């Protein structure tokens, strides 16, 4: 997986998918399956992100979160703002727990 401002590329076994994260139309994180975040941009491109990857790479999460905010500000993010807010809380909580665990607190 790689990210650049406005782009997220997810490489699978057979397929590579790229979504414009600065033009997201939907972001779905189902409450019953916490394993994947589904993204769709205005052009219809889709990608799924394993949450373990976001938790392991805070810089990747921050890039995605920043671009999602830009999408919301532009008005392109029609579906999933609540899911992203819930996911942000989850990622920040897990990151804090990791820091505390690592530091021995």
Secondary structure, DSSP 4 states (H G I P E B T S, - for coil): -EEETTEEEEE-SS-EEEEEGGGEEEEE--TT-TTEEEEEETT--EEEEEHHHHHH-HHHHHHHHHHHHHHHHHT---B-HHHHHHHHHHHHHHHHHHHHHHHT-
